[in-house]
């Protein structure tokens, strides 16, 4: 961005807009600098760190996400719908699933989404704590699946021949196991969408069974089992104490 030998000015909004066009999956300080035609040092005058840039761009992308909720739907159905919308959005915006997995909420867009989901479940009889637990649990599962799908897609795109060869090798290895052959033959043909809905429906049904409307979160155990390194306590949003 140079005009008449002088460096053109740009704003923080220009940085965020360039970062949004690049997307979270490929976001770098240098990439934004190149997009704006400036140096990386010039970017740092607006954004203190790569992490800060990640948050600014992530929140700008999340601002486009609106969860549609039908108050007439039962809780489990609404949770599956929430998860499906989250999956569609993150797959359409590569890197967003990983952004949400690392820390949520971390800005105004994330706070808005969480508040809206708490309100959606509040209409179904859940207090804010219980609504947060349910939303966090179902989102964790949905984002994990979406992130895995994205990783597979990226790998297949980067090395399609190698991906095909690896798939054929895996199928050939499975063919050598009579037990796995019986298992495969018993599983009907299905799509990624079918599998997602199966997992999320089962998860939502189980969550609502354990945490029906009116049941306090304090009646549940949120403690992970003891591991070799001792016990870890986690909040409902997955942050370590």
C-alpha positions as CSV (number, residue, x, y, z in Angstrom):
1,X,0.0,0.0,0.0
2,X,2.2,2.8,-1.2
3,X,1.1,6.0,-3.0
4,X,3.5,8.6,-4.4
5,X,6.4,7.0,-2.5
6,X,4.6,7.4,0.9
7,X,3.3,4.4,2.9
8,X,-0.5,4.5,2.8
9,X,-2.3,4.4,6.2
10,X,-4.4,1.4,7.2
11,X,-6.6,0.7,10.2
12,X,-7.2,-2.1,12.6
13,X,-10.4,-2.8,10.7
14,X,-8.3,-3.2,7.6
15,X,-6.2,-5.8,9.4
16,X,-9.2,-7.7,10.6
17,X,-10.8,-7.6,7.2
18,X,-7.7,-9.0,5.5
19,X,-7.4,-11.7,8.2
20,X,-11.0,-12.7,7.7
21,X,-10.5,-13.0,3.9
22,X,-7.4,-15.2,4.6
23,X,-9.2,-17.3,7.1
24,X,-8.2,-18.8,10.5
25,X,-6.6,-21.9,9.0
26,X,-4.0,-19.9,7.0
27,X,-3.8,-16.8,9.2
28,X,-0.4,-15.3,9.9
29,X,1.0,-11.9,10.6
30,X,3.0,-12.0,7.4
31,X,0.0,-13.1,5.4
32,X,-2.0,-10.1,6.5
33,X,0.9,-7.8,5.9
34,X,1.3,-9.2,2.3
35,X,-2.4,-8.8,1.7
36,X,-2.3,-5.1,2.8
37,X,1.0,-4.5,1.0
38,X,2.9,-3.5,4.2
39,X,5.5,-4.9,6.5
40,X,4.9,-7.3,9.3
41,X,6.3,-4.6,11.7
42,X,3.5,-2.3,10.5
43,X,0.9,-4.9,11.5
44,X,2.4,-5.2,14.9
45,X,1.7,-1.5,15.5
46,X,-2.0,-2.4,15.4
47,X,-2.0,-6.0,16.8
48,X,0.4,-6.9,19.7
49,X,0.7,-10.6,18.9
50,X,-0.3,-13.5,16.6
51,X,-2.7,-14.6,19.4
52,X,-4.4,-11.2,19.4
53,X,-4.8,-11.3,15.6
54,X,-6.3,-14.8,15.9
55,X,-8.8,-13.6,18.4
56,X,-9.8,-10.5,16.4
57,X,-10.3,-12.5,13.2
58,X,-12.0,-15.3,15.0
59,X,-14.5,-13.0,16.6
60,X,-15.1,-11.3,13.3
61,X,-15.9,-14.7,11.7
62,X,-18.1,-15.8,14.6
63,X,-20.1,-12.6,14.2
64,X,-21.5,-14.2,11.0
65,X,-22.9,-17.2,12.9
66,X,-26.5,-17.1,14.0
67,X,-28.0,-20.2,15.6
68,X,-31.6,-20.8,14.6
69,X,-33.7,-22.2,17.4
70,X,-37.3,-23.5,17.3
71,X,-38.7,-23.1,20.9
72,X,-41.3,-25.8,20.1
73,X,-38.5,-28.5,19.7
74,X,-37.7,-30.7,22.7
75,X,-34.3,-30.1,24.4
76,X,-32.4,-33.0,22.8
77,X,-33.6,-32.1,19.3
78,X,-32.6,-28.5,19.9
79,X,-29.2,-29.6,21.0
80,X,-28.7,-31.7,17.9
81,X,-29.8,-28.8,15.7
82,X,-27.4,-26.5,17.5
83,X,-24.6,-29.0,16.9
84,X,-25.4,-29.4,13.3
85,X,-25.4,-25.7,12.6
86,X,-22.1,-25.3,14.5
87,X,-20.6,-28.1,12.3
88,X,-21.8,-26.6,9.1
89,X,-20.4,-23.2,10.0
90,X,-17.0,-24.4,11.1
91,X,-16.6,-26.7,8.0
92,X,-17.4,-23.7,5.8
93,X,-14.8,-21.6,7.7
94,X,-11.7,-23.7,8.0
95,X,-9.8,-23.2,11.3
96,X,-12.9,-22.0,13.2
97,X,-13.4,-25.4,14.9
98,X,-9.9,-25.3,16.3
99,X,-10.3,-21.7,17.3
100,X,-13.4,-22.6,19.3
101,X,-11.7,-25.7,20.8
102,X,-8.8,-23.7,22.2
103,X,-10.7,-21.2,24.3
104,X,-14.4,-20.1,24.4
105,X,-15.7,-17.5,24.8
106,X,-12.8,-15.1,24.3
107,X,-14.6,-12.1,22.8
108,X,-17.9,-10.4,22.1
109,X,-19.1,-12.8,19.3
110,X,-18.5,-15.8,21.5
111,X,-20.2,-14.2,24.5
112,X,-23.2,-13.4,22.3
113,X,-23.4,-17.0,21.0
114,X,-23.2,-18.4,24.5
115,X,-25.8,-16.0,25.9
116,X,-28.2,-16.8,23.1
117,X,-27.8,-20.6,23.7
118,X,-28.3,-20.1,27.5
119,X,-31.5,-18.2,26.6
120,X,-32.6,-20.9,24.2
121,X,-32.3,-23.6,26.9
122,X,-33.7,-21.2,29.5
123,X,-37.0,-21.3,27.6
124,X,-36.9,-25.1,28.2
125,X,-36.5,-24.8,31.9
126,X,-32.7,-24.7,32.4
127,X,-30.9,-22.3,34.6
128,X,-27.8,-20.6,33.2
129,X,-25.3,-23.0,34.8
130,X,-27.1,-26.1,33.5
131,X,-27.6,-24.5,30.0
132,X,-23.9,-23.8,29.9
133,X,-23.0,-27.3,30.7
134,X,-25.3,-28.8,28.1
135,X,-24.2,-26.3,25.4
136,X,-20.5,-26.8,26.2
137,X,-20.8,-30.6,26.2
138,X,-22.6,-30.9,22.9
139,X,-20.4,-28.2,21.3
140,X,-17.3,-30.1,22.4
141,X,-18.4,-33.2,20.6
142,X,-19.5,-31.4,17.5
143,X,-16.3,-29.4,17.2
144,X,-14.2,-32.5,17.7
145,X,-15.9,-34.2,14.8
146,X,-15.8,-31.1,12.6
147,X,-12.1,-30.6,13.3
148,X,-11.3,-34.3,12.4
149,X,-13.3,-33.9,9.2
150,X,-11.4,-30.8,8.3
151,X,-8.1,-32.4,9.0
152,X,-9.0,-35.4,6.8
153,X,-10.1,-33.1,4.0
154,X,-6.9,-31.1,4.2
155,X,-4.8,-34.2,4.1
156,X,-6.7,-35.6,1.1
157,X,-6.3,-32.2,-0.7
158,X,-2.6,-32.0,-0.1
159,X,-1.8,-35.6,-1.0
160,X,-4.7,-37.1,-2.9
161,X,-2.7,-40.0,-4.4
162,X,-1.2,-40.8,-1.0
163,X,-4.6,-40.6,0.7
164,X,-6.1,-43.0,-1.8
165,X,-3.2,-45.4,-1.4
166,X,-3.5,-45.2,2.4
167,X,-7.2,-45.9,2.2
168,X,-6.7,-48.9,0.0
169,X,-4.0,-50.3,2.3
170,X,-6.2,-49.8,5.3
171,X,-9.1,-51.7,3.7
172,X,-6.7,-54.5,2.6
173,X,-5.5,-54.8,6.1
174,X,-9.0,-55.0,7.5
175,X,-9.9,-57.6,4.9
176,X,-7.4,-59.9,6.6
177,X,-9.5,-59.9,9.7
178,X,-12.6,-62.1,9.5
179,X,-14.0,-60.3,12.6
180,X,-13.6,-56.9,11.0
181,X,-15.1,-58.1,7.8
182,X,-18.2,-59.3,9.6
183,X,-18.4,-55.9,11.4
184,X,-18.1,-54.0,8.1
185,X,-20.7,-56.0,6.3
186,X,-23.1,-55.4,9.2
187,X,-22.8,-51.6,9.0
188,X,-25.2,-50.0,6.4
189,X,-24.0,-47.5,3.9
190,X,-24.0,-44.0,5.4
191,X,-22.7,-40.5,4.9
192,X,-20.6,-38.2,7.2
193,X,-23.9,-36.4,7.9
194,X,-25.6,-39.6,8.9
195,X,-22.8,-40.6,11.3
196,X,-22.7,-37.1,12.8
197,X,-26.4,-37.1,13.5
198,X,-26.2,-40.6,15.0
199,X,-23.5,-39.6,17.5
200,X,-25.0,-36.3,18.4
201,X,-28.5,-37.6,18.9
202,X,-27.2,-40.3,21.2
203,X,-25.1,-37.7,23.1
204,X,-28.0,-35.2,23.4
205,X,-30.4,-37.9,24.6
206,X,-27.8,-39.0,27.3
207,X,-27.1,-35.4,28.4
208,X,-30.7,-34.6,28.8
209,X,-31.3,-37.8,30.7
210,X,-28.5,-36.9,33.2
211,X,-29.4,-33.2,33.3
212,X,-33.2,-32.7,32.8
213,X,-34.8,-29.3,33.3
214,X,-34.7,-28.2,37.0
215,X,-31.8,-30.5,38.0
216,X,-28.9,-28.4,39.5
217,X,-25.5,-28.8,38.0
218,X,-24.1,-29.3,41.5
219,X,-25.8,-32.7,41.6
220,X,-23.5,-33.9,38.8
221,X,-19.9,-35.0,39.0
222,X,-17.7,-32.9,36.7
223,X,-14.5,-34.5,37.9
224,X,-12.4,-36.6,35.6
225,X,-11.2,-40.0,36.8
226,X,-7.9,-40.2,38.6
227,X,-5.0,-40.5,36.1
228,X,-1.4,-41.5,36.5
229,X,-0.5,-37.8,37.2
230,X,-3.3,-37.3,39.7
231,X,-6.7,-35.7,39.6
232,X,-7.7,-32.8,37.4
233,X,-10.8,-30.6,38.0
234,X,-12.5,-29.0,35.0
235,X,-15.3,-26.5,34.7
236,X,-18.2,-27.1,32.4
237,X,-16.5,-25.0,29.7
238,X,-13.4,-27.2,29.7
239,X,-11.0,-24.8,31.4
240,X,-8.6,-26.3,33.9
241,X,-8.7,-24.9,37.4
